């Protein structure tokens, strides 16, 4: 995590303040699936050999099929969507980047680091839309693709496939970002994708360099993207668990603002007080520097709902 930016996580700091071993903490401050995709044993050469073209081609074919990538759009795999976010601002001359707020703050940080002017509305040389948005779950439409460089961050898009804008990925100046760590729950694998304008994808590929994605990530990603049964079952489970979380929090006086089925956003009387009360039960939540009343919670592991209920 980049120091000074607002993110989820930080269990070590929470444990230092409220006590308890790390394993005792229930981290609901992120939107990572608590039941990750089951990683199968990998062949030895996935660990020992430089990733080969065949492994990369298998992953690209699986990604193109899973997301129904339109003809004319190119795909690039990278070590996490964050690695792509950091490099995208260098694809165009500095100007005005429109990033509607509130949203995931790494986009603004990346553009600012490259010397861009950041705005939250109006027209600009670049625009970033997070679809669905983090933290409120807002979705966007094709009418919002209106800048010469438009980045559509669909890191949480696997839970709302009907709202995806992937069908516009072949348009000039469009890049759609996908994350493997959220829906598949394997954030430590560091795998993400940029899908879009072939000219921009080619430039990003040059920036990333060869072998940017590990052999284990190539193999696991290809298997997971092809496993439609797991995808279907996971979407159903997340929908059910999100509804259960809403009912639980509503019963304690929180009002549902929005979110996705991987994280829920609530309005409470005092978010910092709620976070402290949950932390006393070793449950870590997410609050925001721009709102004293917003509290965000991810989904607990099926075996740990009782810990959340007790903390509340």
N, C-alpha and C positions, 0 to 999 in steps of 0.2 A: 504494500500500500504506500502511496506517495504521502509523505508527511505533510500535514497542514490541510489536507482535503478531507471532506466529510464522507465517510463510508461506514458500512456495517462491519461486523467483526470486532476485534479488540477484546477477546475473552480474557487474555492475560491481564490487561489493565483492570477489567471488571473484577476478576478474581482477587487482584491485589487490594482492591477497595472493599469488596464485600465478602471475601474469604472463599474457601472451598477449592478443591482440586479441579483442574480443567475438565476432567471426565464427569464431574458432578454438574457441570453447567449445561444448560439447554440453550443453544445458540439459535435464537429466532430473529436475529438482526439482519440476516441475508435472505434472499429469495431462492435458495438452492434446494432442489428436491431432496427431502430427507431419506428417500429410498432410491438410491442411485441405480443406474443400469448395472447389472451384474457383469463384471469383467471376467471373461474366460481366460484360461491359461494361454499364454502367447508363445509362439515359437521362439527359440533361443535367438535366432538372427534378428528378431524385432528389436532386441536389446543390444546386440553386438555389431550389427552391420549398419552402414549408412543407409538411410531410407532410399529404396530404389523406385524407379519410375512406375513399375507395376503396382506397388503399394499405393502410390499417390494417385494413379489412375483409378484404382478400385474405390478409393475414398471420394474422388471427384464424381465418379459415376453414381455412387450411392447418394451423394449430396444432390446432384442434379435430379435424380429420380424422386427423392424424398420431398424436396421443396418445389417440384414441378418447375424448374428453372426454364424460362423461355429461351428459345433459340436466339442466338445473337448476344446473349449475356455470358460473360466469363466468370469463372470461379477461382478463388484463391483460398487455400487453407493457411492458417497462421497459428502461432502459439498463443491463442486467446484473442478475443475481440478487443481487449484493451491494447494489445500490441498494434492492432490496425488503427484504433482510435488515435493513438499517439502519432501516427505517421500521416494520416489523411490530410491534415491541414497543409502539408508541404506539397500537395498535388496541384495547388493553384496559387496564383499571385495573391499576396495579402490584400484583404479588403474587409468588408463588413460581413460577419457571420451571424445569422439569425438563429438563435437557440431558444425556443419558447420555454419559459420556466413556470414552475419548478420541474426539474428533470435530473437525470443522471449527470453529475457534475464533471466527469472526466472530459466530456466533449468541449465544454467551455474552457477548461484548463488547457487542453491540447491546442485549441485554436489561439488562445491568448499567448501560449508559449512560443507560437510561431509569429507573433506580432499582429494578429488579426484584431479588429475592433469587434467586441461582442455586444449584440443587441438581443432583446427578447421578443421583438415584434418588428413588422415592416419588411422591406425588401433588402436583399443583400446578395453578395457574390456567392455565398454559401448558406446552406440551411441544414439544420439537424432536427429530425423528428424521431422520437423514441416511441415505437409502436409495438405493443402497448406501452404507455408511458410509465416510468418509474419516478414517483411512487403512487400516482393516483389511478393508473390503468387506462388513461385516455387513449383512444385510438384515432388514427388519422385516415384521410382518403387521398385518392389520386389528385384531387384539387390542391392538396398541400405540397405537391411536388412542383415547386415554382421558382427554383433558383438554379443558376448555371451548374452549381455543384450541390447536389442534394444527398445527404446521408440519411438513410432510414435504418435506425438501430432496432432490430427485431430480436434482441437478446432474450426477451421473454415471449417471443411470438409463437412458440410451439404450443402454448395453451390456448391461443386464439387463432388457429390457422385460417379461419374464415375472414379475419381482418387483415391478413398479410397483404403487403403491397409488392410481393415478389414478382407478380405479373408485369410490373413496370421496370424490372431490372435491366432490360435491354435498352432503355432510353439513354440518350446522351447525358453524361454528367451525373448519373444515378449510381449510388452504391448502397446495397442492402447488407447489413451486418447480421450475422447469426452467431450465437454462442452455444457451445456444447456443455458448458459447466452448469447452467441453470436447470433446464428441463431434465437432462440426463443425470444431473447431480454429480458430475465428475469435474468439479472446478479445478482440482489439483492437476488434472491431465493437461490443462492449458491447450485448448483447441477452439478455434473460432474460424469464421469464414467471411470473406467479402465476395459479394455476388453483384455483377453489374457491368457497366460500360467497359468493354475490353481494353480500351486505351488506358483507362484509369487502373484497371486490374493489372495490366502489364507493368505500369510504373510502380505500383505497390509491390509486385513480385520482385522487382529489382531492388527496392528498398529492403525487403525482408531477407534477401539473399538465399542461397541454396540450403536445403535440409533444415528449414526453419521449424518443421513439424517432426516430432520424434516418431520412430518406428512403432512404439506401443500406441501412440495416439492415432496414427494412420490405421492400424489394424482394428483397434477398438471402435474408432469412429465409424469405419465402414460397416462393421457388424451391427452397431447400434442403429445406424440410419436405415438399415435394411430390415430391422426387427419391428414390423408394423404391429404385431400382436402386443408387444410390450408398450408401444406408443399408445395404442387404443386403451389398454387397461390402465395405464398411468394417467392419461387425461381424465378418465372416469373417476379414479381414486382422488386425484387432486381436486376435482369439482366437489366431490362429497366432503372431503376434509376441509376445504375452504368454507363450505356452508356450515360445517360443525364449528369452525373457529368463529365465524360471524355470530352464530347463536350464543356461543359461550361469552364472547366479549359484549354483545348487546345486553345479555343478562346482567352484566356487571356495570352497565351504564355508559358504555362506549357506543358511539354512532358510526355506522359504516360510511366511509367516504368513497371507497373504491378499491382499486388494486387489480391483481390477477389471481388465478388460483394457486400461484406460487407464493404470493405475499398479499396481505390485506392491510389497508390503511384505515385508521380509525381517528375520530375526533373525540378527545377527552377533555376534562376540565383543566388538567395540568399534566402535560406529557412527561415532564421531568419527574414528577412525583410518582406517576405510574411506572416509569422505568425503574425508579429506586425501589418501589414495592416489589416489582417482579424480580429485581436483582437480589433482593433479600432472600428470595426462594431459588436463587441461582438460575434464573431465566433471563437471558439477555435480549433486549428489544432495540428498536431503532427509533430515535427521535431526530428532529431536524432543526438546524440553527435558524431557519426562517419561519418556523411556526412553533409556538409554545403549546399548541393543542393537538398536533398530529403525532400519532404513534403508529409505527408499522411493525407487523409481526409476520414472520414466515410460518410455515407449517411444522408442527412437531413430528418427530418420529412416532409411528403408531404405538410404540411401547412407552411413550413418555408424556402422553396427554395428562396423566394424573399429576405430574410435576407442575405443569402449567396451571391446572385447575387449583392446586394447592397454593401456588404463588399468588393467584388472583384472589 
